[in-house]
Every structure is written in C-alpha cells, then in structure tokens.
C-alpha cells in the first residue's frame, strides 16, 4: 500500500485535479490519498488558505465578510463547474463555513483553526466525489473518521500515539480513501491544525499508521534540488537522501518537504519519494533511513542557507572551569521563552545562536541579565546572520571537505563568523553575514558539483 499526498499547486484547479486522479487511478497500490487546499493557479493568485484567513479577520473584527465568503466559494465553484459536477455540494460547503463562523465566533483561536481546515476539507470532498463519478470506488474520510486525534493546542497539533491503532484499520477499506491534510481532532471534538507543512505531516502519520511501503509526496518539482534553484541556475536533483540529511537541509531553508513530517516516518523507516504531479514519470528524490555511500558520485548531498539569526557572544577567562556557567546563561534565555539553535564554544568563549524573531525586543533585557548573573568579561550581540549548511552522509569518510568549503568562501571574500560541525559528522554549519547568503550558496555549489568530486577513503 502507498500513501500519496498532493500539495496545493497539484490540486489548484480542475485541470490539476484530473492529473492527480490519473496518477491515483493508474496504480492500485495508491489506496490512501491526502490532499491540500487549492493553491495558486498562477503567479499572482491567492492561496485558498490565505482567503480563509482573510475571512477570519473579517469575522473577528466585526466586518462584513459577504464578499470574502463569496470569493472562497467561488474557488470551489470554478472547480465543480469545470468538472461538470452537481453544484449541490457548493451549498453544503457554504453552510459548513457559516456554521463554523457561528459556532466559534467567540473563540478566536478555535475559529481560525476551523476556517483554515476548510481549504483541505472541501477539496477532499470534491475530489472524492468526482473520482466516484468517474467510476472509481472512492470514499471521503474526515480526519476524525480516519482516527487522527491530536493534542489540543490550536495551530500546533501533535498526533496522539493512541491514534495509530485506529489509523491502521484504514487498510480494511476496499475503496480509495481521500483524506484532507493539515488538521486533526481533539478528544473534545475540536478541529486543531498542524503547524507549517501540515498536509505533509498528515500524510506521514497515515503512512506510519497503515505501515505503507512508500509515502509519495507529489508537488510541482521533480524532486529535491541540491541547492535552491532561485539561487543556483539549474541545480541537480538529489536521487537519494537520508532522513538525517533531509532534516539538516530542511532546517536551513529547504522547503519542498517539511522536516516535522519526517518524524513519524523515521520511527518505522518508511521511505518517502518526492515527485512531480506534472511529470509523474520522473524518478524524483527518495528519502530513506540508510543509503550506500560506497559508490557516491558526490560527497555532499546539498547546500542550503537560511537568514534571520542572531548570536550572543560571551567571553570569560577560565569559563571551562566554572561549573554551571552555561546553565546560568541558558536559564535566562529559557525565562524569556527563547529557543536555542546552535552553541559553538571554546574554553573561554561561548556563542549562542537563535532565530532573530525569538529575541527581537528582548535584547537589552537578556544582555543585562547575563551580565548580572554570569559576570562575563565581554558580551556582544550580532544580528543579520545567515546559517549556511553543507550536508552529506559521505563527509565523515572523505578528505578535505571542510577545506574545500572554506577555500571557496575565502576566495570569494566571504568572511566566516563561526564554524560548527555536529557529532553526526554529516553536516557543517557556517555563520556568515546575510548579505552574502546567496553568493555563498552559489560558490559552494560550484566548488562541490561543478568540479572533480573528492575521494572517499
């Protein structure tokens, strides 16, 4: 059995939905299908989820939302009309929106989650009904009926472990199942959405629940590129990558597949393939638990760079001998609800890297508390940092990987603020100025992929 998830661009219009159903109906093993809300049909289009958020804003501010409601139903009306379906379903969809608005009007967080979920939910109902009309036995299942029960934090749902037993029963259905992504239900019966990449998470949960042999994630690209194609011209597609490598690259800006969605799959070692809805015969990129690196063409799998980091830099003589020093500093950040990304250190110095939006507006207070409780010799804060990640399973068995990277950056006058390599030995992290982020990706890509590969020993 395969679980197949289709992203927003794949289900944005009737034309795309027909492509999706051709893919589904061409393989009897594709028994569980997860769909997103309709995405952009063209460059300047508005995603359906964004329309639903705008509807929420109108409702919560007591404004007339008639036109926004009409605009949302219009997206589905266009699909239903182009597919020559009975428009009775549109009345049901409109009634559902009005019911949710009335039911959650005085519970803003609940209303937002409920309205956002409608993008996926409505699309799943239409797609299931249309495929049934074509003569392919298909059933729509809500996440509640599918057994997707989650924690009760609006906008930040997490699957409850007990759900997997119920989800496993989906294997017993004879029809193809179409299930909306992005949300689940609390035990109190409320709709709760997953964080970013929510439909990816739904697909991963279902794949683990039914112990699928493969989780197919269809999008609008033919796999995962070795570098951002908007930065590097025509980068190679990665044929195969491990969960660990994908996690590292996703962290630093790879947006094709969200790293939170890997967690359920990792536990049961279920492989993932990223494929193109518009070119379904392309091989795509496989994400696997382990891969053979003995015959690698390239040591490095990919390079990525993400902006928006801040570093607090601390110096104190004999820091390494002071028991509890790091704990003192980290407890200050914990009290300010600031999470930590990296902590490069030396015997007398320590750098703490965080997302800039975590500390914004708290800088002076945090520095004052560190001076007071840690009694440091020097304390500085550095903003506008970018994190450059170079990732590859073959790095720990190769010679000169770091030297190749630093040489490429040096000859292009890109200064390194910091270097860090984790114990996993599959990635190197470089802190650089944000202004050089795109150039850094370009020169690293050229150095590793447009020259003779390094020798594995």
RAUR-V240174 format. One record per pair of residues at least 24 apart in sequence whose C-alpha atoms are under 10 Angstrom apart, sorted by the first residue. I is the first residue (numbers start at 0). J is the second residue. Records with the same first field share a line. If there is no record, write none. Layout:
# RAUR-V240174
I->J + J
This chain:
# RAUR-V240174
0->27 + 28 + 29 + 30 + 31 + 170 + 206 + 209 + 210 + 211 + 212 + 213 + 214
1->26 + 27 + 28 + 29 + 30 + 31 + 32 + 205 + 206 + 209 + 210 + 211 + 212 + 213 + 214 + 215
2->28 + 29 + 30 + 31 + 32 + 33 + 176 + 202 + 203 + 204 + 205 + 206 + 207 + 209 + 210 + 211 + 212 + 213 + 214 + 215 + 216 + 271
3->28 + 29 + 30 + 31 + 32 + 33 + 34 + 177 + 199 + 202 + 203 + 205 + 206 + 213 + 214 + 215 + 216 + 217 + 271 + 272
4->31 + 32 + 33 + 34 + 35 + 177 + 178 + 179 + 180 + 198 + 199 + 200 + 201 + 202 + 203 + 214 + 215 + 216 + 217 + 218 + 273
5->32 + 33 + 34 + 35 + 36 + 180 + 198 + 199 + 202 + 215 + 216 + 217 + 218 + 219 + 274 + 275 + 276
6->33 + 34 + 35 + 36 + 37 + 38 + 180 + 196 + 198 + 199 + 216 + 217 + 218 + 219 + 276
7->34 + 35 + 36 + 37 + 38 + 39 + 40 + 46 + 47 + 48 + 118 + 119 + 198 + 217 + 218 + 219
8->35 + 36 + 37 + 38 + 39 + 40 + 41 + 46 + 217 + 218 + 219 + 276
9->34 + 35 + 36 + 37 + 38 + 39 + 40 + 217 + 218 + 219 + 275 + 276 + 277
10->34 + 35 + 36 + 37 + 38 + 39 + 40 + 78 + 119 + 122 + 123 + 126 + 218 + 276
11->35 + 36 + 37 + 38 + 39 + 40 + 41 + 46 + 47 + 74 + 75 + 78 + 122
12->37 + 38 + 39 + 40 + 74 + 75 + 77 + 78 + 79 + 81 + 82
13->37 + 75 + 77 + 78 + 79 + 80 + 81 + 82 + 83 + 126
14->78 + 81 + 82
15->40 + 78 + 276 + 277
16->78 + 82 + 122 + 125 + 126 + 129 + 130 + 276
17->82 + 126 + 129 + 130
18->276 + 277 + 278 + 279
19->126 + 217 + 276 + 277 + 279
20->126 + 127 + 129 + 130 + 133 + 135
21->130 + 276 + 279
22->276 + 277 + 279 + 280
23->130 + 175
24->130 + 135 + 175
27->175
28->175 + 211 + 212 + 213
29->175 + 176 + 211 + 213 + 214 + 215
30->137 + 169 + 170 + 172 + 173 + 174 + 175 + 176 + 177 + 211
31->137 + 138 + 169 + 170 + 172 + 174 + 175 + 176 + 177 + 178 + 202 + 205 + 206 + 209 + 211 + 214
32->123 + 127 + 139 + 175 + 176 + 177 + 178 + 179 + 180 + 202 + 205 + 215
33->119 + 123 + 176 + 177 + 178 + 179 + 180 + 181 + 198 + 199 + 201 + 202 + 203 + 205 + 215 + 216
34->118 + 119 + 120 + 121 + 122 + 123 + 124 + 126 + 177 + 178 + 179 + 180 + 181 + 198 + 199 + 201 + 202 + 217
35->116 + 118 + 119 + 120 + 121 + 122 + 123 + 178 + 179 + 180 + 181 + 196 + 197 + 198 + 199
36->115 + 116 + 117 + 118 + 119 + 120 + 121 + 122 + 123 + 179 + 180 + 181 + 198
37->74 + 75 + 78 + 118 + 119 + 121 + 122
38->118
46->71 + 74 + 118
47->71 + 72 + 74 + 75 + 115 + 117 + 118 + 119
48->114 + 115 + 116 + 117 + 118 + 119
49->115 + 118
50->74 + 114 + 115 + 118
51->96 + 111 + 112 + 113 + 114 + 115 + 116 + 117 + 118
52->110 + 111 + 112 + 114 + 115
53->111 + 114 + 115
54->96 + 100 + 111 + 114 + 115
55->100 + 104 + 107 + 110 + 111 + 112 + 113 + 114 + 115
56->107 + 111
58->100 + 101 + 104 + 107 + 110
59->100 + 104 + 105 + 106 + 107 + 110 + 111
61->104
68->93 + 96 + 97
69->93
71->96 + 118
72->96 + 121
75->118 + 121 + 122 + 125
78->122 + 125 + 126
79->125 + 126 + 129
82->125 + 126 + 129
83->129
84->125 + 128 + 129 + 132
85->128 + 129
88->121 + 124 + 125 + 128
89->121 + 125
91->121
92->117 + 120 + 121 + 122 + 124 + 125
93->121
95->121
108->152 + 153 + 154 + 191
109->152 + 153 + 154 + 189 + 190 + 191 + 192
110->153 + 189 + 190 + 191
111->153 + 154 + 190 + 191 + 192
112->153 + 154 + 155 + 181 + 182 + 189 + 190 + 191 + 192 + 193
113->153 + 182 + 189 + 190 + 191 + 192
114->190
115->154 + 181 + 182 + 190 + 191 + 192
116->179 + 180 + 181 + 182 + 183 + 190 + 191 + 192 + 193
117->179 + 181 + 182
118->179 + 180 + 181
119->178 + 179 + 180 + 181 + 182 + 198
120->177 + 178 + 179 + 180 + 181 + 182
121->179
122->177 + 178 + 179
123->176 + 177 + 178 + 179 + 180
124->177 + 178 + 179
125->177
126->177 + 178
127->175 + 176 + 177 + 178
128->177
130->175 + 177
131->174 + 175
135->174 + 175
136->173 + 174 + 175 + 176
137->172 + 173 + 174 + 175 + 176 + 177
138->172 + 173 + 174 + 175 + 176 + 177 + 178
139->174 + 175 + 176 + 177 + 178 + 179
140->169 + 176 + 177 + 178 + 179
141->176 + 177 + 178 + 179 + 180 + 182 + 183 + 184
142->166 + 178 + 179 + 180 + 181 + 182 + 183 + 184 + 190 + 201
143->178 + 182 + 183 + 184 + 185 + 186 + 188 + 189 + 190
144->169 + 178 + 183 + 184
145->169 + 176 + 178 + 183 + 205
146->183 + 184 + 205 + 208
147->182 + 183 + 184 + 185 + 201 + 204 + 205 + 208
148->182 + 183 + 184 + 185 + 186 + 187 + 188 + 189 + 190 + 191
149->182 + 183 + 184 + 185 + 186 + 189 + 190 + 191 + 192 + 193
150->183 + 184 + 185 + 186 + 191 + 192 + 193
151->183 + 184 + 185 + 186 + 187 + 188 + 189 + 190 + 191 + 192
152->185 + 190 + 191 + 192 + 193
153->185 + 189 + 190 + 191 + 192 + 193 + 194
154->181 + 182 + 190 + 191 + 192 + 193 + 194 + 195 + 197
155->182 + 191 + 192 + 193 + 194 + 195 + 197
156->181 + 182 + 183 + 184 + 185 + 190 + 191 + 192 + 193 + 194 + 197
157->182 + 183 + 185 + 191 + 192 + 193 + 194 + 200
158->182 + 183 + 184 + 185 + 193 + 200 + 201 + 204 + 263
159->185 + 186
160->208
162->204 + 205 + 208
163->204 + 205 + 207 + 208 + 209 + 210
164->208 + 209
165->208 + 209
166->204 + 205 + 206 + 207 + 208 + 209 + 210
167->205 + 206 + 207 + 208 + 209 + 210 + 211
168->208 + 209
169->205 + 208 + 209
170->208 + 209 + 210 + 211
171->209
178->202 + 205
193->259
194->259
195->257 + 258 + 259 + 260
196->254 + 255 + 256 + 257 + 258 + 259 + 260
197->257 + 259 + 260
198->257 + 260
199->255 + 256 + 257 + 258 + 259 + 260 + 261
200->256 + 257 + 258 + 259 + 260 + 261 + 262 + 263 + 264
201->260 + 263
202->260 + 263 + 264
203->259 + 260 + 261 + 262 + 263 + 264 + 265 + 269 + 271
204->260 + 261 + 262 + 263 + 264
205->263 + 264
206->263 + 264 + 267 + 269 + 270 + 271
207->262 + 263 + 264 + 265 + 266 + 267 + 268 + 269
208->263 + 264 + 267
210->264 + 267 + 268 + 269
211->264 + 267 + 269 + 270
212->268 + 269 + 270 + 271
213->264 + 268 + 269 + 270 + 271 + 272 + 285
214->264 + 269 + 270 + 271 + 272 + 273 + 285 + 286
215->270 + 271 + 272 + 273 + 274 + 283 + 285
216->255 + 256 + 271 + 272 + 273 + 274 + 275 + 276 + 283 + 284
217->255 + 272 + 273 + 274 + 275 + 276 + 277 + 278 + 279 + 283
218->255 + 256 + 273 + 274 + 275 + 276 + 277 + 278 + 279
219->255 + 273 + 274 + 275 + 276 + 277 + 278
220->255 + 273 + 274 + 275 + 276 + 277 + 278 + 279 + 281 + 283
221->272 + 273 + 274 + 275 + 276 + 277 + 278 + 279 + 280 + 281 + 282 + 283 + 284
222->255 + 256 + 272 + 273 + 274 + 275 + 281 + 282 + 283 + 284 + 285
223->253 + 254 + 255 + 256 + 272 + 273 + 274 + 283 + 284 + 285 + 286 + 301
224->253 + 255 + 283 + 284 + 300 + 301 + 302
225->253 + 299 + 300 + 301 + 302 + 303 + 390 + 444 + 448
226->252 + 253 + 300 + 301 + 302 + 303 + 304 + 440 + 441 + 443 + 444
227->252 + 253 + 254 + 301 + 302 + 303 + 304 + 437 + 440 + 441
229->437
230->303 + 436 + 437 + 438 + 439 + 440 + 441
231->437 + 438 + 440 + 441 + 442 + 444 + 445
232->441
234->301 + 444 + 445 + 448
235->300 + 301 + 448
236->282 + 283 + 284 + 300 + 301
237->283 + 284 + 285 + 286 + 300 + 301
238->272 + 273 + 282 + 283 + 284 + 285 + 286 + 300
239->271 + 272 + 283 + 284 + 285 + 286 + 287 + 289 + 290 + 291 + 300
240->271 + 272 + 284 + 285 + 286 + 287 + 288 + 289 + 290 + 300 + 301 + 391 + 392
241->265 + 270 + 271 + 285 + 286 + 287 + 288 + 289 + 290 + 300 + 391 + 392
242->268 + 270 + 271 + 285 + 286 + 287 + 288 + 289
243->286 + 287 + 288 + 289 + 390 + 391 + 392 + 423 + 425 + 426
244->286 + 287 + 288 + 299 + 300 + 301 + 389 + 390 + 391 + 392 + 425 + 426
245->286 + 287 + 300 + 301 + 390 + 391
246->390
247->301 + 302 + 303 + 388 + 389 + 390 + 391 + 425 + 426 + 427 + 428
248->300 + 301 + 302 + 303 + 304 + 305 + 387 + 388 + 389 + 390 + 391 + 426
249->303 + 304 + 305 + 388
250->303 + 304 + 305 + 340 + 386 + 388
251->302 + 303 + 304 + 305 + 306 + 385 + 386 + 387 + 388 + 389 + 428
252->302 + 303 + 304 + 305 + 306 + 386 + 387 + 388
253->301 + 302 + 303 + 304 + 305
261->286
264->288
289->392
290->392
291->392 + 393
292->391 + 392 + 393 + 394 + 396 + 455
293->393 + 396 + 455 + 456
294->393 + 455
295->392 + 393 + 452 + 453 + 454 + 455
296->448 + 451 + 452 + 453 + 454 + 455
297->391 + 392 + 393 + 394 + 447 + 448 + 451 + 452 + 453 + 454 + 455
298->390 + 391 + 392 + 393 + 394 + 395 + 396 + 397 + 398 + 400 + 425 + 447 + 448 + 452 + 453 + 454 + 455
299->389 + 390 + 391 + 392 + 393 + 394 + 400 + 425 + 426 + 444 + 447 + 448 + 452 + 453
300->389 + 390 + 391 + 392 + 393 + 394 + 425 + 426 + 447 + 448
301->388 + 389 + 390 + 391 + 426 + 440 + 443 + 444 + 447 + 448
302->387 + 388 + 389 + 390 + 391 + 426 + 427 + 439 + 440 + 441 + 443 + 444 + 447
303->386 + 387 + 388 + 389 + 390 + 428 + 436 + 437 + 439 + 440 + 441 + 443 + 444
304->385 + 386 + 387 + 388 + 389 + 428 + 429 + 430 + 431 + 433 + 436 + 437 + 439 + 440
305->384 + 385 + 386 + 387 + 388 + 433 + 436 + 437
306->354 + 355 + 383 + 384 + 385 + 386 + 387 + 430 + 431 + 432 + 433 + 434 + 436
307->353 + 354 + 355 + 356 + 382 + 383 + 384 + 385 + 386 + 433
308->340 + 352 + 353 + 354 + 355 + 356 + 357 + 358 + 381 + 382 + 383 + 384 + 385 + 386 + 430 + 431 + 432 + 433
309->340 + 350 + 351 + 352 + 353 + 354 + 355 + 356 + 357 + 358 + 359 + 380 + 381 + 382 + 383 + 384 + 385
310->340 + 341 + 342 + 349 + 350 + 351 + 352 + 353 + 354 + 355 + 379 + 380 + 381 + 382 + 383 + 384 + 416 + 430
311->342 + 349 + 350 + 351 + 352 + 353 + 362 + 365 + 366 + 378 + 379 + 380 + 381 + 382
312->342 + 343 + 344 + 348 + 349 + 350 + 351 + 352 + 377 + 378 + 379 + 380 + 381
313->344 + 347 + 348 + 349 + 350 + 351 + 369 + 370 + 373 + 375 + 376 + 377 + 378 + 379 + 380
314->344 + 345 + 346 + 347 + 348 + 349 + 350 + 374 + 375 + 376 + 377 + 378 + 379
315->346 + 347 + 348 + 349 + 373 + 374 + 375 + 376 + 377 + 378
316->346 + 347 + 348 + 375 + 376 + 377
317->346 + 347 + 348
318->345 + 346 + 347 + 348 + 349 + 373 + 375 + 376
319->344 + 345 + 346 + 347 + 348 + 349
320->346 + 347
323->373
324->372 + 373 + 374 + 375
325->349 + 373
326->373
327->368 + 369 + 372 + 373
328->365 + 366 + 368 + 369 + 370 + 372 + 373
329->369
330->369
331->364 + 365 + 366 + 368 + 369 + 372 + 373
332->357 + 358 + 361 + 365 + 366 + 368 + 369
334->365
335->361 + 364 + 365
337->361
341->419 + 421 + 428
342->419
343->417 + 418 + 419 + 420 + 421
344->417 + 419
347->376
348->375 + 376 + 377 + 378
349->378
350->378 + 379 + 380 + 381 + 417
351->380
352->380 + 381 + 382 + 384 + 386 + 430
353->382 + 384
354->382 + 384 + 385
355->381 + 382 + 383 + 384
381->416 + 432
382->432 + 433
383->431 + 432 + 433 + 434
384->416 + 429 + 430 + 431 + 432 + 433 + 434 + 435 + 436
385->416 + 429 + 430 + 431 + 432 + 433 + 434 + 435 + 436 + 437
386->416 + 417 + 418 + 428 + 429 + 430 + 431 + 432 + 433 + 436
387->418 + 427 + 428 + 429 + 430 + 431 + 432 + 433 + 436 + 437 + 439 + 440 + 443
388->419 + 420 + 426 + 427 + 428 + 429 + 430 + 440
389->420 + 425 + 426 + 427 + 428 + 429 + 440 + 443 + 444
390->424 + 425 + 426 + 427 + 428
391->424 + 425 + 426 + 427
392->423 + 424 + 425 + 426
393->424 + 425 + 426 + 453 + 454 + 455 + 456
394->424 + 425 + 426 + 427 + 453 + 455
395->423 + 424 + 425 + 426 + 455 + 456
396->424 + 425 + 454 + 455 + 456
397->453 + 454 + 455 + 456
398->453 + 454 + 455 + 456
399->453 + 454
400->427 + 447 + 453 + 454
401->426 + 427
403->443 + 446 + 447 + 453
404->429 + 439 + 442 + 443 + 444 + 446 + 447
405->429 + 443
406->442 + 443 + 446
407->439 + 441 + 442 + 443 + 444 + 445 + 446 + 447
408->435 + 438 + 439 + 440 + 441 + 442 + 443 + 446
410->442
411->435 + 438 + 439 + 442
412->439
413->438 + 439
